[in-house]
Amino acid sequence: MDLSTHTLPNISIDGSQIPTPHATNNDAAARKAAENFESFFLSQIIGSMFTGLKTDGMFGGGPGEAIYRSMMGEEFGRAAARSGGIGIADAVYREIVKLQEVKAP
């Protein structure tokens, strides 16, 4: 089946028309989604680096430190993605654009 020529049927609920999905040209939204994905991925990687560290000392340990440590990992991930990242956002962006290149009905 050639999906490029296949169209979805129009659906209506309570008499109101539901728009059929189609390709969009919203590059800014695609880029933001790709950067958010890379940011999340990097924050997970960075967060795993802290798992084996000792937290002893006068101000170390406790549930508060675990919370702030995870927040710090998220911020490091966002900062790394904003400053160019490691190339994941570019690859994800290309795939998003490729998936949007479907002929609209």
N, C-alpha and C positions, 0 to 999 in steps of 0.2 A: 504494500500500500504506500503510495506516495503522499507523505504528510504535507508536502508543500502546497498541494492543491486541495487538501481536505479542509472543509470549513465546519465549524460547530453550529448546531441548530440554534436559532434564537429561542430564548426561554423567557417566559413571562410568569410572574407571580403577582396575583391580585391585580392583573391588568397592566402592571408596570413592566417595562422592557428591561431585561438584564443585559448589559453589553457583553458581547462575545470577546474573549481575550484576543489581543492582537499585538503585534510588535510595536514598541514605543521607541521614540528617539530621545529618551531622557538619559543622556550620557552622564549628567551630574549624579543622578540617583544610582546608576550602575556603578560609577566610580566610588561613591560613598559606601555602597554595600560591599564592594570589594575591599575597601580600606577597613571597614568594620570587621570583616572576616579576618583579615590579616592581623588586626589589632587583637581580636579575641584569641587567635591562634598563638600569637607571641606572648600574650599574658598567661596563657596556660603553660607554655614552655618555661617562661620566667618563674612562674609560681612553683613549678616542680623543682626548680633549683634550690628553693628554700626549705625543702622538706627535711633534710638531714641536719640542719644547723642547730647547734645547741643555743638555748636561750637563758643560760644561767647568768647570775650577776644581780646587782641590786635592783635594776629595773627590767630584768628579762623575764620572759615567760608569761603565762596567763592567757585567758581567752581574748583579751584586748589586743595582745600582740599578734595573735593569729588573724584577727580581723584586719588590723592595719597592714599586716604583711600581704594579705591577699589584695587589698586596695592598692598597695604599692606596686604589686605585680601587674595589676590592670593598668595603672598609670604608665609604668615602664613600657607596656605593650602598645598603648596609645601613642606615646612619644616616639617609639621606634617606627611605628607605621606612618606617623605624620612626617617623619624625617626621611622617608624613602623606603623603610622596611627592608625586607630581604627578597623582594620580588614576587611574593605570593599575590599581592593585590593586583599587580599587572596581569598575572596569569588568570586570576579569577575574573577580572574585568574583561579580558579577551573572550573567555567562555560565556559570560553573560551576554556580551554583544553578539557572539556567534549564535546563541540560542534565541536571540530576539530577531534574527534575520529570517523570520518566517513571513511568507507573504500574507498580508492582511486580506480579509474577504472583501 
